[in-house]
Every structure is written in C-alpha cells, then in structure tokens.
Amino acid sequence: MQQKTTLWLNEVNLSNIDLVGGKNASLGEMIQHLIPRGVNVPMGFVITVNAYNQFIEFNNLEDEIKKLIIACDVNDMEQLARTGLAVRQLITNATFPKELGDEIIQKYQELSAKYGNQLTDVAVRSSATAEDLPDASFAGQQETYLNVRNERDLLSCVRKCFASLFTDRAISYRAHFNFDHFQVKLSVGVQKMVRSDLATSGVAFSIDTESGFKDVILINGSYGLGELLVQGSVSPDEFLVFKPTLEKGFPAIIEKKMGNKDIKMIYGNNLEERVKTIHVEKAMQKTFCITDEQALQIAKWVYEIEKYYSNLKGYWCPMDVEWAVDGFTKDLFIVQARPETVHSRVRNKDIIEYKIEHKEAVSPIVTGIAVGNKVATGNVKIMYSMDGRDGTLDGKDFKEGDVLVTEMTDPDWEPLMKKASAIVTDKGGRTCHAAIIAREMGIPAIVGTQNGSEILENGQSITVSCAEGDVGFIYQDALSFTTEITRMEDIPVTKTPIMLNVGSPEMAFKFANLPHAGVGLAREEFIINNYIQAHPMALLKHRTLGDEKLSSEIEKLIQGYANEESFFIEKLSYGIAKIGAAFYPNKVIVRFSDFKTNEYYNMLGGKYFEPHEENPMIGWRGASRYYSDNYKEAFLMECKAIAKVRNTIGLNNVTVMIPFCRTVLELQKVLAIMEEGGLKRGDNGLEVFLMAEIPSNVILAEEFADYIDGFSIGSNDLTQLTLGLDRDSALVAHIYDERNEAVKSMISRLIKTAKEKGVKVGICGQGPSDFPNFAQFLVKEGIDSISVTPDSFLRTAIAINQAEKY
C-alpha cells in the first residue's frame, strides 16, 4: 500500500495516517466500521502522500520551497505573506505527471459511476499527516473546495490543496507548535458531495466546548453548506443532548437555542462562482434548521463515533464531527470526524475563577456569546482585513496584547490572533473559527455580538469578560480583576455531604467539576428572568389586556413555539434540565418560583397581575401563590416543566421543593395542584422537600413531616422571621445574624424532630457559605447535608472536615 498514489476511502484507516493524513484516515475508519452500525458516510477516494511527493519531485520544487521557508521570519506579517504566496504559486503553476493525472481522473469516473451520474459533484479536501492529532488540531489550516464538477477542475483543486500546505496560517501555526515544515505531508480526499446547499449542515462535539463537561453532545446547525457556520458568518442554532439518558433509551434535548441564520451558502452557477451566498427567507430564519428528531439522530451517531474511537484508542476520545442533510434525498450524513483537541488535552482539573472588582458599579457596553472563562484587558483594534485594503488598520498596526475586533475571522488571521489578549466578533457561534482558535490559544473571545465593531472604537481601553456564564460582557476601561484557584487536592473529604446552590444553568457544567453531592437549591427565578423574560400570567393573558405593545413583545418572545404555554414549559424545562444533567445522577432539588410581588411587578406585563404590598417579604409569595386563582395557571406550567424534565428527558434525579409554606393546609393544597400538573409524590421516585424558613415549619415540624420527604432550612428567612426584622432594611442589618442563639435553637429543634420522624433535613441558606463556624455548628447538630454557593465550597469543606474530627 505504501507506494499507492490513489486508494478508495474504504481501503484506509487510522493506521495509514502517514500515507493519507488524519482526515482521510478517519473517514476510512468510519466507512469500514461505523457504516455497519448505521452511520451514513459518503464514499470517496484518496490521493495519497505518495502522489504529493511524486508531484513535488516531478516539478523539482523541494529545494526552492525550503529556501523560501527557512529565510522567512514568521512573526513578520509582510514577510510571511510574501513567502506563502511565492511557495503556493510554485505549486499551483506546476503540472501532474501524466500517469498520476490519469489515475486521479479514472478514480473520479469510477466514483461517479457508483452514484449513477456521468460526472458527480465532489468535495476536494486537504488531509495533512499532522492534522487532527491529539496534541494539535491543525483545523482549517489547509483548503477545501466544494462543488467540483469536472475532471479539469478536479486536477486544479488538487493542486490548490497541495499548495495550501503552505498557506500563511499553516506556516505560522506549525512554527507556533514547533512542527517541522518538511515532515508534514499532504494527502487529498475526494468525497461525494452531500447536497446540503439545498438543506442544512453543521458541526457537533461530544463534549461541551466551553467547560469541557463530558456528558453532553453539542450540535450547531445552519442552512446551506457548512462553510459559513465554520467561518462565523452566521450564528447557528444550538442543541444539547445528554449522553447518559441517551444511552438509557431517553433520547432527549436538554437545551436548544435559535441562532441568527440570515444567510446561507449554496452552489454557484459556474467554476468562477463555485459557491455563492444568498439571503434566507424571514420565516426560515425564525425556524430551527433541523427537527428535534434529526438533532437526536445526529447525537446518536456522534455518541457511536465517540464510543468507537475511545475503544479503539483505549482512552476517552471526545470527537469533533461535521454533518450534513442532503436536500434531494433528505438523508443525514456524517462527512468528517476528528478528535477534539482542546479539553481532551487538559489534565489539570483545578477551577480558576476570574472576578472583576466592583463589577456592580459598571455596565456592559457590548454583549455576545462567551468563549472560555477568562477575563482580559487591552486596547481595541478594529480590523476588516489583514492588508488594510478597505482603508482600515492592517496587520502591521496590531500589537501584542491588543483586543482584535472584527466582523469575523478566518484561518488567514491566525498569525495575528495569537498576539491578541482577546477576540471580539460581530458574527459567529460557539463553533466558529474565532471560537475554536481562541480556545486553542487559551484567550477569551466574545462572538456573535452583532454590532461590536460599530460600538467599540479604535484605541479604546476595554475589559473582555467571559467569566460570567454563557454571555460575554465587554466593559469600558481596563478594570481590575482577580483570579481564585480552587485546587482539587486541597478540598478535604467530608462525611457530611456538601451540595451546591446553583441559580444559573450557564454555570452548571463548570461547577459540576467540584466534588459535590448534588444540588441542594436550584432556583427557578433565574431561569424565568433570563430564559422566559415575562411574567407567567402576562404570557397566558396578554391578549385580554388591550396592551398592543405588550402583546407585540410577547409575540416576539414566543416565535418558533406553538403557543405561550409551550414556550414557558420548554424554556423552563431546558434551564432545569441543564442543571439536572450537570449534576446527574446526584440529586438536584429545584425550588418552585419564589418571587415577591415587587419582583414580579418589574417583569414584562407584571404590573397587570401584581398588587402593591408594603412588605413583600412576608406577603404573597411561595406556596400561597400556587393555589391562588390569580396564579394557579402559572404554577401548573412550572409543574409541567419539571414533569417533562423527569419523565420525558429522563432526569429523574431532579426533585422539587416548596418555599414559604405557612400551614399544613397550604402544603396539602399545593400537593394536590402539583399532582394535577403531573407531579405526584412517590411517582417515578419523586421526592418533595419543604423549605423550613418560617417558625411555623419548626413548631409544627411533626405535622409537616407526614407529607414530605425532607426539610431544607432556609436560614435567610428563618433568621428574619425568628428575630422579627426585615432583612432588606439597612436600619436593622446589624441585628441580622444566622448565628443568633434563637435561630440556632430553632434549627436544633428542627433537626431533632426530622430525625425522629425519619425524614431528611439539610440547609441551603447563606449562613454556611458565609460563616464556617456556623457550618461546624450544623455538623455537630447532625444535619444530613449542607448546600453552599460554589465560591465558598472549599472553605466550607475545610470547616466541616475540622468539625468532624472533634
């Protein structure tokens, strides 16, 4: 085989990387072993490294190329550009040996015959021998040509692929990672085109690309050929599928977000216009580009591919996959697969948190999709081209530590990107080129800002923050920030389970790295505020209010959903499911919504449904809302959302908690309505917890315990009501203290009663997070679990560990 110049893809596998490159070897491996498992992969053939060597030797190019490369300073943008162009021209102006050219044409004709066409359209893809390695991705370093439709064009594109071994970015990238330019060789794959120009295409990762969380499959998709998605010209639709429940027969999406798919790439009309970009119809822009069923099929295949490669290599091997839907046949195909090369290389699992000092005093000037979890500062350099041909800045103007601001990047920008302290783009999603390179280089990026290059100004000093969840924020000026490192080896093992208080689904995957016992408090309020963005009753009743502006805003929110109720249920269920998945199979206790009237009033449409209360802290909140005729419909939607998470998505580790329940009768009423909404205590293992935050919960603990599975002490409200003070009032703030003997007496009494009744008792209030000595008191009293904020996990674990020693 070593002397072969062409081979069919089903004749090669991963043992042939030196001959056919990483991309072709992987395709051959899948065709041989994954097609039998039901994965569709288009057929094709390989032009081997032998053919490349023969081509270079036939044209006497090696010595000339070496002279040019050795003389080049890769850090000099102008010199790099001149050298790269000169080398590529040498190769594209060369000719094929006749036998080699004839052999390539013959293979192309045979491939066309397999598909019943006189000459089929193919994709011509570069495949370097150093590509898709575990320690460097080389993604996008060489070229791909789509919609190649005749013999002459095929040979021309093969020459261009050979030449792309020496693009500016490839030369710079190899130098950056200390790869020998002359040890890297090129093979070319010729693969039957999937007509995704008439349908959809995208990428998928068998890992979360930001946190490295290993139990999800991330799918991105857009209309047409996949090049625009990779470039970052469109913000794709996004789907998350959870692997453990997928394997257990519960294939379900745990989150999906609609992107901005306003353009797509399709076939052009001739060789001068091989592909072209056109606008997408408005109705299609507001529709997900693939169905849930297609997303789940992609997820199943990606999971199969990951399992196969992991078994083959003998270690976990997360995968980066490209998929496409054929517009003629409607069939789904996997067109490429390679090992993921950023998070799979990470061995140190320490958690590093970046915190901007006095952040509450500043407001963001630009937002977008956060890539990474870091914070960086620098001066803005707005660029639209590398050479300044449009009259803006060029590569010479860009200095080490500047913030690159542009519409979007492509692989040609990589030599410049490695100088940047951060990257900001108008377009793109989490899997676009800018995002991939930023992760690989370990710098923060905010993509898909829509208008970052318009709002920001050249020379402006800014702070780029990707440390606040999925959303990235840009602030004026270079703000001071700190880093806190939580080292896993520093966290002591405790007998008392430590759970986490988690409000934001966006941070869940990151926090899941801690040695937790689950989630003791997941608040619905954050999800409703950020995912739904409207008062629940206003969603249901807005058409009856005569407020056209309100109705217009709500109509925009629910675009793409069947109705207002399905919007609420789906959005809430995705937020809860993301937290449930992050901590699976450990218990995740979700507290039903506990907004106060003043908080609900400020939500979209809230003014129509909320009364004015002098003291909302002790007013219409928690359980009293759920059975009220003025809120029951909204509470039923909350119940249905959690029922979907447990019964449809399969995350039965998610359970529920009722807040601010004053009487046993109230508890009975709430349980009845929960059952009406699909949540019956005991069904499918459903547990019901009660927030113990009112003195009546402690005084009547024996009676409450008959209807629940456990108490969770809410020390904030219990302190407020035991001491008779408003915890929002600065005038009495000096009295507020969870460690007050009266409060501790209430807690001791509850723990004793709970144990006598055989129900669990934990705490999810702020006290253990703020005061390690309070955590020690709880351990001595025999509490079953302590739930704390993630940033206080380490000090709480240390305090508990010390208490357990004595």
ABEGO torsion letter per residue (X at the ends): XAABABBBAAABBAAAAAAAEAAAAAAAAAAAAAAAAGBBBBBBBBBBAAAAAAAAAAAGAAAAAAAAAAABBAABAAAAAAAAAAAAAAAAABBBBAAAAAAAAAAAAAAAAAAGBABBBBBBBBBBAABGBAABAGBGABBBBBGBABAAAAAAAAAAAAAAAABAAAAAAAAAAGBBAAABBBBBBBBBBBBAAABBBEBBBABBAAAGBAABBBBBBBBEBAAAAAAGABBBBBBBBBAAAAAAGBBBBABBBBBBBABBBBBBABAABABBBBBBBAAAAABBABBAAAAAAAAAAAAAAAAAAAAAAGBBBBBBBBBBBBAAAGBBBBABBBBBAAAAABABABBBBBBBBGAAABBBABBBBBBEABBBBEBBBBBABAAGAAGBBBAAABBBGBBBBBABBBAAAAAAAAABABBBBABEBAABAAAAAAAAAGBBBBBGAGAAAAABBBGBBBBBBAAAEABBBBBBEBBBBBBBBBBAAABBBBABBBBBBBABAAAAAAAAABBBAEBABBBAAAAAAAAAGBBAAAAAAAAAAGBAAAAAAAAAAABGBABAAAAAAAAAAAAAAAAAAAAOABBBBBBBBABBAAAAAABBGAAAABBBBABAAABBBEAAAAABAAAAAAAAAAAAAAAAAAAAAGBAABBBBBBGBABAAAAAAAAAAAAAAGBBBGBGGBBBBBBBABAAAAAAAAAAAAABABBBBBAAAAAAAAAGBBAABAAAAAABBAABAAAAAAAAAAAAAAAAAGBBBBBABAAAAABAAAAAAAAAAGBABBBBBAAAAAAAAAAAAAAAAX
